[in-house]
C-alpha cells in the first residue's frame, strides 16, 4: 500500500552551481532510478521527505509525481539513501528507487528492543549486538522496524537472529547465529584486602628489582676499578 505522496521536477542541470541555486530556493537535488527507467536527475523539497520519514519511517512506499518534461511521470518509489549535512543534519541529497509492488526487495530494518529483561532485577547487565536486520519481502509488506521482546531474558541468556519471531511475509537474510542481545552477570568487586595486599606485593617487587639493578651497576664499577 502506497502511504505517501511527494512532488518533484526534473533537474535541468547537475552542475555544482545549480545545486547551490537549489539550496538557496530551499530545494535539494535527488535521483530516481530502477528497473525499466533511465536514472533521472530531479529536485524536490526536503521538508516533504522529512515529513514522510517522521510520520511513516524510512521504509515507506511513496507516490512520486515528476513534472518538467514533455509529460508528467508517476513512480512508486522507496527511499534508498539519504545524505545529510554533518552538522545540521538537514537532507542535502536523496536516492529514490522505483519499485514494483509484486517484486521482492532486499533492505535493512532497525531492531527495537521491547520490555525490560527479567534478569535486570538481579543485577544483570544488558549488552546489545545487532541494531538492524537484513530482510527480503515485497514492498507492501516492508516493516518500518522489527520489535524484539526481551522481557523473559534471564542473566546468562542471549537472543540470536534465529530466535526472532517475524511475519511469514518476511525472509531474514542476516546470519541466524548473530547475537541480538545478551544479559550478562555483573562483575563482582574484588576484596579490598586482596587489592591492598596485591599493591604491597607490587611495590615490594618493584623495590627488589631496583635494588638488584643497583647492585649490578656497583659490581660493574668495581670490576672496572680493579682492571685499571
C-alpha positions as CSV (number, residue, x, y, z in Angstrom):
1,X,0.0,0.0,0.0
2,X,1.3,3.4,-1.0
3,X,1.3,5.6,2.1
4,X,2.7,9.0,1.0
5,X,2.9,11.3,-2.0
6,X,5.7,13.7,-3.0
7,X,6.0,16.1,-5.9
8,X,9.3,16.7,-7.8
9,X,10.5,18.2,-11.0
10,X,13.2,17.3,-13.5
11,X,16.6,18.9,-12.7
12,X,17.8,20.9,-15.8
13,X,21.5,20.8,-14.6
14,X,23.7,18.6,-12.4
15,X,26.4,21.3,-12.1
16,X,27.6,22.4,-8.6
17,X,26.5,25.9,-9.2
18,X,22.9,24.7,-9.8
19,X,22.9,22.7,-6.6
20,X,23.8,25.9,-4.7
21,X,21.0,27.6,-6.5
22,X,18.6,24.8,-5.4
23,X,19.7,25.2,-1.8
24,X,19.0,28.9,-1.9
25,X,15.5,28.1,-3.1
26,X,15.0,25.6,-0.2
27,X,15.2,22.5,-2.5
28,X,17.7,19.7,-2.9
29,X,19.0,17.5,-5.8
30,X,17.9,13.9,-5.9
31,X,17.9,11.0,-8.4
32,X,15.2,8.4,-9.2
33,X,16.2,5.1,-10.8
34,X,15.1,1.5,-11.0
35,X,14.1,-1.3,-13.3
36,X,12.7,-0.2,-16.6
37,X,13.7,3.5,-16.4
38,X,16.8,5.5,-17.0
39,X,18.2,7.3,-14.0
40,X,16.7,10.8,-13.8
41,X,18.1,13.9,-12.0
42,X,15.3,15.6,-10.1
43,X,14.8,18.2,-7.5
44,X,12.4,18.4,-4.6
45,X,11.5,20.0,-1.3
46,X,13.4,18.2,1.6
47,X,10.6,19.1,4.0
48,X,8.4,16.7,2.1
49,X,10.8,13.9,2.7
50,X,11.4,14.8,6.3
51,X,7.6,14.8,6.9
52,X,7.2,11.3,5.4
53,X,10.1,9.9,7.4
54,X,8.8,11.4,10.6
55,X,5.3,10.0,10.1
56,X,5.9,6.8,8.3
57,X,9.6,5.9,8.6
58,X,12.2,5.2,6.0
59,X,10.7,2.0,4.5
60,X,7.6,3.6,3.1
61,X,6.1,3.4,-0.4
62,X,5.9,6.9,-1.9
63,X,3.9,8.1,-5.0
64,X,6.4,10.4,-6.8
65,X,5.0,12.8,-9.3
66,X,7.7,14.2,-11.6
67,X,6.9,17.3,-13.7
68,X,9.1,19.4,-16.0
69,X,9.3,17.1,-19.0
70,X,7.1,16.5,-22.1
71,X,4.7,14.8,-19.8
72,X,4.2,14.2,-16.1
73,X,5.5,10.9,-14.8
74,X,4.5,8.9,-11.8
75,X,6.6,6.3,-10.0
76,X,6.2,4.3,-6.8
77,X,9.5,4.7,-5.0
78,X,11.2,4.0,-1.8
79,X,14.0,6.0,-0.1
80,X,17.2,4.1,-0.9
81,X,19.7,6.6,0.5
82,X,19.9,10.0,2.2
83,X,22.8,12.3,2.5
84,X,22.7,14.7,5.4
85,X,24.6,17.8,6.4
86,X,27.2,16.6,9.0
87,X,26.5,19.5,11.4
88,X,22.8,20.5,10.9
89,X,21.6,17.0,9.8
90,X,19.5,18.5,7.1
91,X,18.9,16.3,4.0
92,X,21.1,17.5,1.1
93,X,20.6,14.7,-1.4
94,X,18.2,11.7,-1.9
95,X,18.3,8.5,-3.8
96,X,14.8,7.2,-4.7
97,X,14.4,3.7,-6.1
98,X,11.4,2.8,-8.3
99,X,9.8,-0.4,-7.1
100,X,7.4,-3.0,-8.3
101,X,4.6,-3.9,-5.9
102,X,4.9,-7.6,-7.0
103,X,8.7,-7.9,-6.9
104,X,10.7,-8.6,-3.7
105,X,13.2,-6.2,-2.3
106,X,16.2,-6.6,0.0
107,X,16.7,-3.9,2.6
108,X,17.7,-3.4,6.2
109,X,15.3,-2.5,9.1
110,X,16.1,-1.5,12.6
111,X,15.7,-3.8,15.6
112,X,13.8,-2.2,18.5
113,X,14.0,-3.8,22.0
114,X,10.7,-4.0,23.9
115,X,10.2,-4.6,27.6
116,X,12.7,-5.0,30.5
117,X,14.8,-8.1,30.9
118,X,13.7,-10.1,33.9
119,X,17.4,-10.7,34.9
120,X,18.0,-7.0,35.3
121,X,16.2,-7.2,38.7
122,X,19.1,-9.4,40.0
123,X,21.8,-7.1,38.6
124,X,22.1,-8.5,35.0
125,X,23.7,-6.1,32.5
126,X,22.2,-5.8,29.0
127,X,24.6,-6.0,26.1
128,X,23.3,-5.3,22.6
129,X,24.7,-6.8,19.3
130,X,22.9,-6.2,16.0
131,X,21.0,-3.0,15.6
132,X,19.4,-3.8,12.3
133,X,18.3,-6.8,10.2
134,X,18.6,-7.6,6.5
135,X,15.4,-8.9,5.1
136,X,13.6,-9.7,1.8
137,X,9.9,-9.1,1.1
138,X,7.5,-7.4,-1.2
139,X,7.4,-3.6,-0.8
140,X,3.8,-3.6,0.6
141,X,4.9,-5.9,3.4
142,X,8.0,-3.9,4.4
143,X,8.1,-3.1,8.1
144,X,9.4,0.1,9.5
145,X,11.1,-1.8,12.3
146,X,11.2,-5.3,13.9
147,X,10.3,-5.5,17.6
148,X,12.3,-7.8,19.9
149,X,10.6,-8.8,23.2
150,X,13.4,-9.2,25.9
151,X,11.1,-9.3,28.9
152,X,11.8,-13.0,29.5
153,X,15.6,-12.7,29.3
154,X,17.4,-14.0,32.4
155,X,21.1,-13.5,33.3
156,X,23.3,-15.6,31.2
157,X,20.8,-15.9,28.3
158,X,21.0,-14.4,24.8
159,X,18.8,-13.9,21.8
160,X,20.2,-14.5,18.3
161,X,18.7,-13.8,14.9
162,X,17.4,-17.4,14.9
163,X,15.3,-16.6,18.0
164,X,13.4,-13.7,16.3
165,X,9.7,-14.1,15.5
166,X,8.8,-12.4,12.3
167,X,5.9,-12.4,9.9
168,X,5.8,-15.2,7.3
169,X,5.9,-12.5,4.6
170,X,9.5,-11.7,5.6
171,X,12.6,-13.6,4.8
172,X,15.5,-12.9,7.1
173,X,18.9,-12.7,5.3
174,X,21.1,-12.0,8.3
175,X,23.1,-15.0,9.6
176,X,21.0,-16.8,12.2
177,X,23.8,-17.1,14.8
178,X,24.3,-13.3,15.0
179,X,23.8,-12.1,18.6
180,X,21.0,-9.5,19.0
181,X,21.1,-9.0,22.8
182,X,22.6,-10.8,25.8
183,X,22.2,-10.4,29.6
184,X,25.5,-10.9,31.4
185,X,26.2,-11.2,35.1
186,X,27.7,-8.1,36.8
187,X,31.4,-8.1,37.5
188,X,32.0,-9.0,41.2
189,X,34.0,-6.4,43.0
190,X,37.4,-7.7,44.4
191,X,38.0,-7.9,48.1
192,X,39.6,-4.6,49.3
193,X,42.1,-6.5,51.4
194,X,43.2,-8.6,48.4
195,X,43.6,-5.3,46.4
196,X,45.8,-3.8,49.3
197,X,47.9,-7.0,49.5
198,X,48.4,-7.0,45.8
199,X,49.5,-3.4,45.8
200,X,52.0,-4.0,48.6
201,X,53.5,-7.0,46.7
202,X,53.8,-5.0,43.5
203,X,55.7,-2.3,45.5
204,X,58.0,-4.9,47.0
205,X,58.7,-6.5,43.6
206,X,59.5,-3.1,42.2
207,X,61.8,-2.2,45.1
208,X,63.6,-5.6,44.8
209,X,64.1,-5.1,41.0
210,X,65.6,-1.6,41.7
211,X,67.9,-2.9,44.4
212,X,69.1,-5.7,42.1
213,X,69.9,-3.3,39.3
214,X,71.8,-1.0,41.7
215,X,73.9,-4.0,42.9
216,X,74.7,-5.0,39.3
217,X,75.8,-1.4,38.5
218,X,78.0,-1.2,41.6
219,X,79.6,-4.6,40.8
220,X,80.4,-3.5,37.2
221,X,82.0,-0.3,38.5
222,X,84.2,-2.3,41.0
223,X,85.4,-4.6,38.2
224,X,86.4,-1.6,36.1
225,X,88.3,-0.2,39.0
226,X,90.2,-3.4,39.6
227,X,91.2,-3.7,35.9
228,X,92.6,-0.1,35.9
